[in-house]
Amino acid sequence: MPEVDIFLIGAPKAGTTWLAYTLDQHNEINLSDPKEPNIIASHRGTFVRTEEEPDWNKFKAHFNEEGLKLDASIHAFACPLAPSRIRKHMPNAKFILCVREPVSRSFSHWNMVLNTKEAIANGVDWSTFENAWLDNRLSDDSMYGSSMSRWLKEFDLDRFIIIDSGRLKSEPDNVLNEIEKFLGIGNYNYNIEQSKHSNSAISRRPITSFGKLARGAFSLIPEKLKTPIVKTLQKRDFNIYSLPILSKRGITHKLDKVHYNICGEVLIQELELFEEITGFSTNNWRNEINSHIDD
């Protein structure tokens, strides 16, 4: 059983990919490989749901270096099973929670799925934001109050550091220093200029047919040969699938009042609950949502 020290538990489209790989630069942190093992939670990515017991031996294999073990399976935040599973097996864990204004988060998540075509692959109609919102596989990740209520039944609030994702852009050094203090580790001189793995909805370019062939061919390369190549490309902040021949410009919708009216009221209630139980101010977000909702 691996004694994982830190969980970056959410939320999707809230800067968590950038944060995970930035923290991985620290010599006292060992990020799992891949960054989202998706083993402990029943929510495994956007669409997959399973109640099978975690494969703990497989989970252990994702950590192969010294340092505090960090699992960045962000869909765990909305999972109803993850809090009790972690409490049972890793009661001393700490949690990093990145949150974003929830309407824009949901919209960005939906837009990303349109570009990756995950909904089509899973036989789901997410062609409109309204359809997608009615599917709890989108909406659950924005229900901050309900999700946090489950976590606080298993862990004390002082086990969590809650971060407004907007601060990752406006004051990244301060956020990283706060996380270091929270984790009890030394200060590190991060390369915060790297944009690798920023994972914005716009950067998720749909892969072309040629790109699919290239991906298939690359998957045939043995891991021992492939890993050094991947790490070299990551260090140079280069995503091979961003090349025009391998991918194309994706769909980009504009967030407007229609989207706020679809989900705004319920998300304001969730934000009120989240603030009540955590003390984390959501006033600006609630004002932003209210300003876009029809009277």
HELIX and SHEET records of a PDB file:
HELIX    1   1 THR A   16  LEU A   23  1                                   8    
HELIX    2   2 TRP A   56  LYS A   60  1                                   5    
HELIX    3   3 ILE A   74  ALA A   78  5                                   5    
HELIX    4   4 ALA A   82  HIS A   89  1                                   8    
HELIX    5   5 PRO A  102  THR A  116  1                                  15    
HELIX    6   6 GLU A  118  ALA A  121  1                                   4    
HELIX    7   7 PHE A  129  TRP A  133  1                                   5    
HELIX    8   8 ASN A  136  SER A  139  1                                   4    
HELIX    9   9 ASP A  140  SER A  142  5                                   3    
HELIX   10  10 TYR A  144  TRP A  151  1                                   8    
HELIX   11  11 LEU A  157  ARG A  159  5                                   3    
HELIX   12  12 ARG A  167  SER A  170  1                                   4    
HELIX   13  13 PRO A  172  LEU A  183  1                                  12    
HELIX   14  14 SER A  209  SER A  219  1                                  11    
HELIX   15  15 GLU A  223  LYS A  235  1                                  13    
HELIX   16  16 ILE A  240  SER A  242  5                                   3    
HELIX   17  17 LYS A  257  THR A  278  1                                  22    
HELIX   18  18 ASN A  283  ASN A  290  1                                   8    
SHEET    1   A 5 ILE A  29  LEU A  31  0                                        
SHEET    2   A 5 LEU A  68  ASP A  71  1                                        
SHEET    3   A 5 ILE A   6  GLY A  10  1                                        
SHEET    4   A 5 LYS A  94  VAL A  99  1                                        
SHEET    5   A 5 PHE A 160  ASP A 164  1                                        
SHEET    1   B 2 HIS A  43  ARG A  44  0                                        
SHEET    2   B 2 VAL A  48  ARG A  49 -1                                        
END                                                                             
